[in-house]
């Protein structure tokens, strides 16, 4: 922040939000995701699309399905045609949103879309994309 590099600031803020969520500090994570999205919208939109997907998953877990879906829609508009691996991860998170909203058909459709797009070296089973696909599949198997 002190250096004025807002691109990096948005990315670091979002990564910190992910860490906070892992640590169970959900309210702090939400605040950091929101700030990261705000910064990225001004300076570097692609990560903002990814952070929207992360925040959408949290909101869906809290029962805020409309907000979660709006975040997914906004993130998809940003990521479509710009960063395929992040888009596939967002599609998986869209499936997770639908799973929490009790729409198994919607979740299953998103899983199929993610699988059909997960082609290439950045999308194998041991990548972030592969882990998101597995996470959605595991939810659907419960």
C-alpha positions as CSV (number, residue, x, y, z in Angstrom):
1,X,0.0,0.0,0.0
2,X,2.8,2.4,0.9
3,X,4.4,1.9,-2.5
4,X,1.1,2.8,-4.3
5,X,1.0,-0.6,-6.1
6,X,-2.8,-1.1,-6.0
7,X,-2.7,-4.1,-8.3
8,X,-0.6,-6.0,-5.8
9,X,-2.5,-4.6,-2.9
10,X,-5.8,-6.1,-4.2
11,X,-4.2,-9.5,-4.8
12,X,-2.5,-9.5,-1.3
13,X,-5.7,-8.4,0.4
14,X,-7.6,-11.2,-1.3
15,X,-5.0,-13.8,-0.4
16,X,-5.1,-12.6,3.2
17,X,-8.8,-13.0,3.2
18,X,-8.4,-16.6,2.1
19,X,-6.0,-17.1,5.0
20,X,-8.4,-15.5,7.5
21,X,-11.2,-17.8,6.2
22,X,-9.0,-20.8,6.7
23,X,-8.2,-19.7,10.2
24,X,-12.0,-19.4,11.0
25,X,-12.0,-15.6,11.2
26,X,-14.9,-15.3,8.9
27,X,-16.0,-11.7,9.5
28,X,-12.5,-10.4,9.0
29,X,-12.3,-12.5,5.8
30,X,-15.5,-11.0,4.5
31,X,-14.2,-7.5,5.2
32,X,-10.9,-8.2,3.4
33,X,-12.6,-9.9,0.4
34,X,-14.9,-6.8,0.1
35,X,-11.9,-4.5,0.2
36,X,-9.9,-6.6,-2.2
37,X,-12.8,-6.6,-4.7
38,X,-13.1,-2.8,-4.3
39,X,-9.4,-2.3,-5.0
40,X,-9.3,-4.8,-7.9
41,X,-12.3,-3.3,-9.6
42,X,-10.2,-0.1,-9.8
43,X,-6.8,-1.5,-10.6
44,X,-6.8,-5.1,-11.7
45,X,-10.2,-6.7,-12.4
46,X,-9.2,-10.3,-12.9
47,X,-8.4,-11.1,-9.3
48,X,-11.6,-9.2,-8.3
49,X,-13.5,-11.8,-10.2
50,X,-11.8,-14.6,-8.3
51,X,-12.4,-12.9,-4.9
52,X,-16.1,-12.5,-5.8
53,X,-16.3,-16.3,-6.1
54,X,-14.6,-16.8,-2.7
55,X,-17.0,-14.4,-1.1
56,X,-20.0,-16.0,-2.8
57,X,-19.2,-19.3,-1.3
58,X,-19.1,-17.7,2.2
59,X,-22.4,-15.9,1.6
60,X,-24.1,-19.1,0.4
61,X,-22.9,-20.9,3.5
62,X,-24.6,-18.1,5.5
63,X,-27.8,-18.5,3.5
64,X,-27.5,-15.3,1.4
65,X,-28.1,-17.1,-1.9
66,X,-29.2,-14.0,-3.9
67,X,-26.1,-12.1,-2.9
68,X,-23.9,-15.2,-3.6
69,X,-25.4,-15.6,-7.1
70,X,-24.9,-11.9,-7.8
71,X,-21.3,-12.2,-6.8
72,X,-20.8,-15.2,-9.1
73,X,-22.5,-13.4,-12.0
74,X,-20.3,-10.4,-11.5
75,X,-17.2,-12.5,-11.3
76,X,-18.0,-14.5,-14.3
77,X,-18.4,-11.4,-16.4
78,X,-14.9,-10.4,-15.4
79,X,-13.2,-13.8,-15.9
80,X,-15.0,-14.9,-19.0
81,X,-12.4,-14.8,-21.8
82,X,-9.6,-13.5,-19.5
83,X,-8.4,-16.3,-17.2
84,X,-9.7,-19.8,-17.8
85,X,-8.4,-21.5,-14.7
86,X,-9.9,-18.8,-12.4
87,X,-13.1,-19.1,-14.4
88,X,-13.3,-22.8,-13.9
89,X,-12.8,-22.3,-10.2
90,X,-15.6,-19.7,-10.1
91,X,-17.8,-22.2,-12.0
92,X,-17.1,-24.8,-9.2
93,X,-17.9,-22.2,-6.6
94,X,-21.2,-21.4,-8.5
95,X,-22.0,-25.1,-8.1
96,X,-21.2,-24.9,-4.4
97,X,-23.6,-21.9,-4.1
98,X,-26.3,-23.9,-5.8
99,X,-25.6,-26.9,-3.5
100,X,-26.1,-24.7,-0.4
101,X,-29.3,-23.3,-2.0
102,X,-30.6,-26.9,-2.3
103,X,-30.4,-26.9,-6.1
104,X,-28.6,-30.2,-6.8
105,X,-29.4,-30.0,-10.5
106,X,-27.9,-26.6,-10.8
107,X,-24.8,-27.7,-8.8
108,X,-24.5,-30.8,-11.0
109,X,-24.7,-28.7,-14.2
110,X,-22.0,-26.4,-12.9
111,X,-19.8,-29.5,-12.2
112,X,-20.3,-30.7,-15.7
113,X,-19.4,-27.3,-17.1
114,X,-16.3,-27.1,-15.0
115,X,-15.1,-30.6,-16.0
116,X,-15.7,-29.7,-19.7
117,X,-13.5,-26.6,-19.4
118,X,-10.8,-28.1,-17.2
119,X,-8.4,-28.9,-20.0
120,X,-4.7,-28.1,-20.0
121,X,-1.7,-28.3,-17.7
122,X,-3.1,-25.7,-15.2
123,X,-6.2,-27.7,-14.7
124,X,-5.1,-31.2,-13.6
125,X,-6.3,-33.1,-10.6
126,X,-3.5,-31.8,-8.3
127,X,-4.0,-28.1,-9.2
128,X,-6.3,-25.5,-7.5
129,X,-8.8,-26.2,-10.3
130,X,-8.7,-29.9,-9.7
131,X,-9.2,-29.4,-5.9
132,X,-12.2,-27.2,-6.6
133,X,-13.8,-29.8,-8.9
134,X,-13.2,-32.5,-6.3
135,X,-14.7,-30.3,-3.5
136,X,-17.9,-29.8,-5.5
137,X,-18.0,-33.5,-6.5
138,X,-17.6,-34.5,-2.8
139,X,-20.4,-32.2,-1.8
140,X,-22.7,-33.7,-4.4
141,X,-21.8,-37.2,-3.1
142,X,-23.1,-36.4,0.4
